[in-house]
Amino acid sequence: MLALLGIIVVFVAVLGGYVLEKGNPWVLLQPVEFLIIGGAALGIILVSNPPVVIRKMLKGLRETFHSAKHTRESYLQHLRLLFEIFSLARRSGPVILESHVEEPDSSSIFSNYPDLLDDRGTLVFILDSLRMLVLGAGEPHHLGYLMDLDIDIQQRGRHEPVRALNSVADALPGLGIVAAVLGVVITMQSIGGAPELIGEKVAAALVGTFLGILLCYGVVGPVASRLEGQGEARTHHLQVLRTGIAAFAAGISPILAVEAARRSIPVEWRPSFEEMHITVRREAHIPSASVPSAA
């Protein structure tokens, strides 16, 4: 909601100052200018981006106005998840994880984390990494390399809509100038007419420049920055999971591997050791080796 509040503050400050200076707000209502700038911006998006990037951009715009996905509580829950997985694997061997990995929706571990099941990108990252543990494929640093590769690819994918929005933001001032030039052309056709009419046409032309600059620096640019920040937060979340899984794969005990993951959480979201210890000791549910998945 902060993103939406911020955009409202931008418009209230700009338009409020304009009205306080005795400006006529009705002059700013120029549908044709909106059509020129908005239509041209849409055309730029369609020309410069494939459909998959456009879909990512629309999805990212929706997520921009939602609250942060990764909080102290969510990190605590995922630390508990790692502890449950590591403890089960340490007690019964990594092969016991196979049924949980192949059918996470019915797993007695993963089914306790519905938010994770809805986050397919993070879920697949965890499952694919655990599959390597189940298969016993390669050395621990090989698994670390695979997880780094996965994180890098996901990060690139999340940056594509950011780049597209930044391109639109960069183009908006120019599109505002285009709208203003067209308005000047129309104004020149009215030379010799009433001064009031010429003044209205000049004002309408300048509104185009105003809209282009305002939308660039007050809306699209900040939205792109927020979307980039959310992408970085998701990347760091994957890095936290990577740290824990890589530590366990290297032979570290479950609690120490989870502690390594906790230490890699950003300070502003990092739960204390006491919070983590209470969560994993009191709330962790490690299934029986004889019943690896829920009925």
N, C-alpha and C positions, 0 to 999 in steps of 0.2 A: 504493500500500500504506500510505502514511502515514495516509490517512483511516481505513482499517480499524484500524490500530494505535491511532490516537487514540481511537476508539470503545471498543476493548478496554480502554485505560487508564482511560477514564471509568468503565466498569462495575467494573473491578478496584478502583479507588480508592474508589468509593461502597460497593460490597458488601463490600470488604475492611475498610473502616472500621466498617461495621455489624457484621460478624462479630467484629472485635477488641473491640467494645463489648459482647460477649456476646449479640448479637442472634441470634435463631433464623432462619436463612435459609429454612427451610421455610414460615415465616409469609408470606414474600413471594411464594410460589407460589400465586397466586390466578387461576386460569384465567378465571373469570367477569369479573374486573376487566379482564383483557386483552381479552376479548370485547367488553365495553362500550366501552372506549376505542378499540381497534383498529377495531371495526366502525363506530363513529360517525365516526372519522377517514376511513375509506374512503368512507362515505356522503357526507361533506363534499366529498371529492375528486370524486366522481361528480356531485354536484349543481352544483358551482361551476366545473367545467372541461369544455370540449368534448373529444371523443375525441382530436383531434390534439394537444392540450396534454397529455393523459394519456400518450400515446405518447412525447411529448418528455420528459416527466418520468421515465418508465421508462428511456428511453435515457440520460438525464442521470445517473440513479442508477447505472447500470452504469459510465459513464465516470468518475464520481466516485472510484471505487476503483481506477482505472488510473493509471499514471504520467503525468506531464505530456507532452502531445503535442508542444509546441514547446520545443525545447532549442537550445543553441548549435549542435549538429551539424545539426539540421533547418533552422535559419536559414541556415547556411552552404550547405546543399544548395539551398535556394530562391534564395539570391543567385546561385549558379552557374546555376540555371535561367534567371533573369532575364538574366544576362549572355549566355547562349547565344541566347536569343530576340532580345535587342537587337542582338547582333552580326550575326546572320543578317539581321535586318530592315535594319540599317544598310548591310550589304554588297550586298544584292540587292533592297531595297525591301520595304515592309510586306506587299505582296501575296503574297510568298513564304511568309508565315505561314499562308495560307488553309488549305492541306491539313493542316497541323499542328493548327490550331484546330478544323477540322471533324471530324477523326478522331484525337483525342489518343491513343487506345489503340494505334494503329499508327504514331504519330509517332516519328521517330528522336530527337526531343528529349524529349517527355513520357513515352515508354515507359521511359526511364531513371529515372523517379521513381515507382515503384509506390505509395509511401505517398501521394503527391499524387493519383494516380488513384483511390485508395480514399476520399479526402477530397473528396466530390463538391461540397460547399459552396465550398471554396477553389478547386477546379478550375474550376467554372463561373464563379466571379468572375474568374479569370484569362482564361478563354476569351472571355467576353463583353466584357471590356475590350480584348483583342487584336482582336476582331472590329471594334471601332470604329476601331482603327488600320488594319486591312486595308481597310475601307471608306473611310477618310479622311474620316469624318463629323465636321464641326464643328471648333472650335478646341480646343487642349489643355485649356483650363479647362472646356469642355463635358464632356470625358471625365472630368475630375476631379469634376465635379458628379454624373455618373452613378455613379461608383465610391463617392462619399460616400453617395449614396442607397442603393445596394446594401448597404453596410456598416451603415447605420442600420437597414434592414429586417431584416438578419440578426441584429443585436444585439437588436432588439425580440423576434424569435422566440426567441432563447436566453434572454431574461429571463422569458418566460411560465412555464416550469416552476419557475423560482426563486420567482416570485410565488406560484405554487400551493403550493409547499413551505412558504413563509413563512406562508401562510394556515393551513396545517395546524399548523405549530408554534405559532402564536398561539392556536389553538383547543384544543390539547392540555391546558394547565392547567385550562381550563374543563371539558373532558370528564372530567378527573380529579376535579374537584369534583362533577360529576354522578354519577360512579361512587361517590364517597364518600357523597353524600346518599342514594343508593339503599341503600348499606350501612347508613347510620344508620336508615333506615326499617325495614329488616329487623331491626336491633338493637332498635328500639323494640318490635317485636312479641315480643321475647324477654324483655322486662322482667318480673321476678319469677322468672326461671329461675336456674340455677346461675351464680354469678359468673364461673366459668371460661368458660362458654359465651358470656356477654355480652362478656367480654374478647376472645375470639377473633373475634367478629363486629365489634367496634369496630376491632380490628387490621386485619381484612380490608377494612373501609371506608376506613381511612387509607391502605392500600396503593394504592387508586385515585388519590388525590391525589399520592402519591409517584411513581407511574408516569407520570402526566400531566406533572408538572414535569420529571422526569428525561428523558423522551423529548423534551420540548420543547427544553430547554437543553443536553442531552447528546448528542442524536442528530440530530433533524430540523433544528433550527436550524443547527448546524455544517455539516451536509450541504448545506443550502441556500446557506450562505456559500461553501462550497468550489465548488459548482456555479456560483455567480455569478462567483467568481474565474476559473474555467476559461473561462467565457463572455467575460470581459474579456480574457483572454489570446488567445483566438481573434480577438476584435475587433482587438486590437493587431497581431496577425499580418497581418490583412487590411490594416491601415493601412500596414504596412511594404511590402507588395506594391503598394498604391496609390501610395505615395511614389515607388517605383522606376518604375512604369509612367507616372505623370504626368510625371516628370522626363524620361524618354525621349521622350514625346509632345511635350514642349516643345522638343525639339531638342538635348538634352544628350547627350554621347557615352555609349556603353554603360557604360564603366567608371565614369564619374562618376555616372550614374544609379543604378548598383548601390551606389556609395558613399553616395549620398543615402539609399537604402533601409537600408543598414547603420547609418547614424547614427540612424535612427528606431527601431532595435531597443532594447528595455529594456536598461539597463546590465548587469544581472545575466546576460543571455543574449547580449549583443552580442559577436560575434567581433572580434578585433583586425583592424586593416587588413592586417597581414602575413598573418594566417590567410586573410582573404578574397582577398588578392592571389594567394597560392599556390594556393588552390582554383580560382579562375577562370582562372588562367594555365596551370596544370598539368593540371587535371581536366576543364575545360570541353571539350565535344565539339560543335563547330559543324558541322552537316551541310553537304554540298555543295548549292549552289543548284539543281543539275540533278537532285538526288535528295532532295526535301524530306521524304519520309516513308519509313519502313521497309517492306520488302516484307512 
